[in-house]
């Protein structure tokens, strides 16, 4: 049985998935969002592998711990990259409630540049030196 706090977090996270889809910031099944459970800070909600963002519901979200183990419910496939990214961020940043990994057109374009984001205009300066990169691993 889930608490009212977890139920509310599930509803908000599912709504975030649908908003990301609505604004075209998803990439089929290759992006993910997680949220830390307030009453269980070492547990996260994350989407099942294979669900499109527009299909995610409060009930379809899985609960994992910081080692990527599913903590309750039926075991479902979860994107391995999602587990690695989200557990690392949530472990390193206990203040992070929600972590979003998206593939926006602009973000993908910058990631294709060997030098990453360059300080070429005022808008780029808002983010320059604040963007984290992870080497592509295949």
Secondary structure, 3 states (H helix, E strand, C coil): CCCHHHHHHHHHHHHHHHHHHHCCCCCCCCCEEEEEECCEEEEEEECCCCCCHHHCCHHHCEEEECCCCECCCCCCCCCHHHHHHHHHHHHHCCCCCEEEECCCHHHHHHHCCCCCCCCCCHHHHHHCCCCCCCCCCC
